[in-house]
Amino acid sequence: MPELPDDAVRVGNPERERAIAHLNDAFSTGYLDIAEFEERSERVYSARTRSDLRAVLENLPITGALFPDAPASGVVSATPAPTRPVEWEANWDTVRRKGVWDAPSTVLVTGTMGTVDLDFTNAVFPGPVVTVQFQVSTSTLKVRVGPDHEVRTGGLVRSGWSTLKDKAGEPTRPGGPVVELVGSMSAMSGLTLRRSPA
């Protein structure tokens, strides 16, 4: 890789987040497998300079500029627009996704006195992680995952007698996509996790 004048410039979280977004794009379009995605992601978080980050993205087609202020290197590209979460509202209503469907990378679910039923068993994942952010009260939440899906609930806050029943357990096969559940459940909301058989 040719040296550039700004190779020694230090990087921070904004540059690392852009690099992770590029890796997500490369994974979802088939340029990286899950093991290489995870290995390169670890290198992004330990990168200290622009040269370090460029090395992580080497040999990948890059659609956006990693460093918008960098000297021209002969590649014309545009900075990708930040993606907003898809929003689903369950106010006294039901939000249901099942069968084969395209899961958004980030979704915000809001509502009161609603039912949310998300079955990720046959969902098409846009990358290695799908994040579902709940902002619900007095609601019934059901999340079903496939045999190799990992579910993370560490970022989910429960209050006011809200419950989480994990009937899914651990993945039966390692290395699958991750469903990350974050946000808050209040006022007697209930979340039940289940896993489809292999």
C-alpha positions as CSV (number, residue, x, y, z in Angstrom):
1,M,0.0,0.0,0.0
2,P,1.5,3.4,-1.0
3,E,2.4,5.8,1.8
4,L,0.2,8.9,2.1
5,P,1.2,12.2,3.7
6,D,-1.4,11.9,6.4
7,D,-0.7,8.3,7.4
8,A,0.6,9.3,10.8
9,V,-2.4,11.4,11.7
10,R,-4.2,9.9,14.7
11,V,-7.8,8.6,14.5
12,G,-10.7,8.7,16.9
13,N,-14.1,7.3,17.3
14,P,-15.7,9.0,14.2
15,E,-13.1,7.5,11.9
16,R,-13.4,4.1,13.5
17,E,-17.2,4.2,13.2
18,R,-16.8,5.0,9.4
19,A,-14.4,2.1,9.0
20,I,-16.9,-0.3,10.8
21,A,-19.7,0.9,8.5
22,H,-17.5,0.0,5.5
23,L,-16.8,-3.4,6.9
24,N,-20.5,-3.9,7.5
25,D,-21.1,-3.1,3.9
26,A,-18.4,-5.4,2.7
27,F,-19.8,-8.3,4.9
28,S,-23.4,-7.8,3.7
29,T,-22.4,-7.8,0.1
30,G,-20.3,-10.9,0.4
31,Y,-16.7,-9.5,0.3
32,L,-16.0,-10.8,3.8
33,D,-17.0,-13.9,5.8
34,I,-17.9,-13.6,9.5
35,A,-14.5,-14.6,10.8
36,E,-12.7,-12.0,8.6
37,F,-15.3,-9.4,9.5
38,E,-14.7,-10.0,13.2
39,E,-10.9,-10.0,12.8
40,R,-10.9,-6.7,10.9
41,S,-13.3,-5.1,13.3
42,E,-10.9,-5.9,16.2
43,R,-8.2,-4.2,14.2
44,V,-10.4,-1.1,13.7
45,Y,-10.8,-0.7,17.4
46,S,-7.1,-0.9,18.1
47,A,-6.1,1.4,15.2
48,R,-4.2,4.5,16.2
49,T,-3.4,6.2,12.9
50,R,-5.0,6.6,9.5
51,S,-2.5,4.2,8.1
52,D,-3.7,1.5,10.5
53,L,-7.3,2.0,9.4
54,R,-6.4,2.0,5.7
55,A,-4.7,-1.3,6.2
56,V,-7.9,-2.8,7.7
57,L,-9.8,-1.9,4.6
58,E,-7.2,-2.9,2.1
59,N,-8.4,-5.0,-0.9
60,L,-12.1,-4.0,-0.3
61,P,-14.2,-1.9,-2.6
62,I,-14.9,1.3,-0.7
63,T,-18.0,3.3,-1.7
64,G,-17.4,6.2,0.7
65,A,-14.5,8.3,1.9
66,L,-12.9,7.1,5.0
67,F,-11.2,10.4,5.6
68,P,-13.1,13.2,3.8
69,D,-10.2,15.7,4.3
70,A,-7.5,13.3,3.0
71,P,-5.3,14.2,0.0
72,A,-6.7,12.8,-3.2
73,S,-5.5,9.3,-4.0
74,G,-7.0,9.0,-7.5
75,V,-10.3,7.5,-6.2
76,V,-13.4,9.6,-6.4
77,S,-16.0,8.7,-3.8
78,A,-18.7,10.2,-1.7
79,T,-19.3,10.1,2.0
80,P,-22.3,7.9,2.7
81,A,-25.3,9.5,4.4
82,P,-25.8,8.3,8.0
83,T,-28.5,5.7,8.2
84,R,-31.5,6.4,10.4
85,P,-33.2,3.6,12.3
86,V,-36.4,2.2,10.8
87,E,-39.3,3.1,13.1
88,W,-42.2,0.8,14.0
89,E,-45.1,2.0,16.2
90,A,-47.2,-0.3,18.3
91,N,-49.6,2.0,20.1
92,W,-52.6,-0.2,20.9
93,D,-51.7,-2.2,17.8
94,T,-49.6,-5.2,16.7
95,V,-46.3,-5.1,14.8
96,R,-45.5,-8.5,13.3
97,R,-42.6,-9.7,11.1
98,K,-42.3,-13.4,10.2
99,G,-41.4,-15.6,7.3
100,V,-38.8,-14.3,4.8
101,W,-38.3,-10.6,5.4
102,D,-35.5,-8.0,5.2
103,A,-34.4,-7.1,8.7
104,P,-33.2,-3.5,8.9
105,S,-29.8,-3.0,10.5
106,T,-31.3,-0.7,13.2
107,V,-35.0,-0.5,14.2
108,L,-36.7,1.7,16.8
109,V,-39.9,0.2,18.2
110,T,-42.1,2.5,20.3
111,G,-45.6,2.1,21.8
112,T,-47.9,1.6,24.7
113,M,-50.4,-1.3,25.2
114,G,-49.1,-2.9,22.0
115,T,-47.8,-6.3,20.8
116,V,-44.5,-6.7,18.9
117,D,-43.9,-10.2,17.4
118,L,-40.5,-10.4,15.5
119,D,-39.5,-13.8,14.1
120,F,-35.9,-13.6,12.8
121,T,-35.7,-17.3,11.9
122,N,-35.8,-16.7,8.1
123,A,-35.0,-13.0,8.1
124,V,-32.4,-11.7,5.7
125,F,-29.8,-9.9,7.8
126,P,-28.1,-6.8,6.2
127,G,-24.9,-7.4,8.2
128,P,-23.6,-9.4,11.2
129,V,-25.7,-7.4,13.7
130,V,-29.3,-6.2,13.8
131,T,-30.1,-3.8,16.6
132,V,-33.7,-3.5,17.9
133,Q,-34.2,-0.6,20.2
134,F,-37.4,-0.8,22.3
135,Q,-39.1,2.3,23.9
136,V,-42.3,0.6,25.1
137,S,-44.6,0.5,28.1
138,T,-47.3,-2.0,29.1
139,S,-46.5,-4.0,25.9
140,T,-46.0,-7.7,24.9
141,L,-42.8,-8.4,23.1
142,K,-42.0,-11.7,21.4
143,V,-38.6,-12.3,19.6
144,R,-37.9,-15.6,17.9
145,V,-34.4,-16.4,16.5
146,G,-32.9,-19.2,14.4
147,P,-30.6,-22.0,15.6
148,D,-27.4,-20.1,15.0
149,H,-28.5,-16.5,16.0
150,E,-26.9,-15.0,19.1
151,V,-29.2,-12.7,21.2
152,R,-27.8,-9.9,23.3
153,T,-29.9,-8.2,25.9
154,G,-27.3,-6.4,28.0
155,G,-28.4,-2.9,26.8
156,L,-32.1,-3.5,27.6
157,V,-33.4,-1.7,30.7
158,R,-36.5,-3.0,32.5
159,S,-38.5,-1.1,35.0
160,G,-42.0,-1.1,36.6
161,W,-42.5,-4.9,36.9
162,S,-41.3,-5.6,33.4
163,T,-40.0,-9.1,32.7
164,L,-37.7,-10.9,30.4
165,K,-38.2,-14.7,29.8
166,D,-35.2,-16.2,27.9
167,K,-36.5,-19.5,26.5
168,A,-34.0,-19.3,23.6
169,G,-30.8,-20.3,25.4
170,E,-27.5,-20.4,23.6
171,P,-27.1,-20.8,19.8
172,T,-26.9,-24.5,18.7
173,R,-24.3,-23.5,16.1
174,P,-21.7,-20.8,16.6
175,G,-20.9,-17.9,14.2
176,G,-24.4,-16.7,13.3
177,P,-25.8,-13.2,13.1
178,V,-26.4,-11.2,16.3
179,V,-29.8,-9.8,17.3
180,E,-29.1,-7.0,19.8
181,L,-32.0,-5.9,22.0
182,V,-31.5,-2.5,23.6
183,G,-33.6,0.4,25.0
184,S,-36.2,0.3,27.7
185,M,-39.4,-1.6,28.8
186,S,-41.6,-0.2,31.4
187,A,-45.0,-0.5,33.2
188,M,-45.4,-4.3,33.2
189,S,-44.0,-5.0,29.7
190,G,-43.0,-8.5,29.0
191,L,-40.4,-9.9,26.6
192,T,-40.2,-13.6,25.7
193,L,-37.2,-15.0,23.7
194,R,-37.6,-18.3,21.8
195,R,-35.4,-20.2,19.4
196,S,-36.6,-22.2,16.4
197,P,-35.3,-25.8,16.2
198,A,-32.3,-26.6,13.9
